[in-house]
Amino acid sequence: MEMMLTTAARRISGPFLRFSLAVILAWIGALKFVDPSPVVGLLQASLPFLAFNVFVYLLGTVEIVVAVLLVTGIALPYAGLATVGLFAGTLTIFAIAPAVTGFPALTLAGQFLLKDLGLMAAAVNVIAMAPASQALPAMPRSVAVEVH
């Protein structure tokens, strides 16, 4: 029974992870077109030079495009990399505007943004699970960092 469960989980984990990330990205991307003001407000407190509606609409568009790539399986490593970038971008608010997120007692905004750490880890997994035919090009040896 345990072996069957593990086998089934391995078979569905990749598609389920991609679909889950796609739903999250598509939803939050679409919401940026409904009302960009919450994102503009957060940007105003952290990256004021980006705090305008057009940037929020562009961000929403990128999130929706990446969601489509994740669902279709097209360019998975790049979709995963873009997802990492999107979530890393939101996590920078912890360093740029600590008053907004709070530490160690997180504010509501900090609690909301912290989940992006787990989503970013899921996106790294999407890159790792991509078929070999879609692998990202290798970095030159002089740039690559070896982990032992």
C-alpha angles and dihedrals in degrees: 000000000000091000091051091050092050092047092049092047091051091050096051102030097085098048091040092051092048092047092048093051090046093053091049094047095044092048097048090041092053092047089060088067093048095053121352094179098094091054092043089052092051091047091048089059095045114018105015094174088067096044101113134104097246091059090049091050090049090050090050090050092051091049092052093047091050090049090055091050091051093050095045095043091231115148092350098177090052092044088051091047091050089049091051088051094049093051093040087054093057091045091057087074087075089063099033099044110019091165089064095052103028125215133250091352099051120217119227088266090050092051090049093050097043091073087069088074090065092042090051090053089051089052090052087054090053088057091048093049096047114121114266089245088065098043118142114252114268119256118243111266091247091060101038118098115214119218117206 
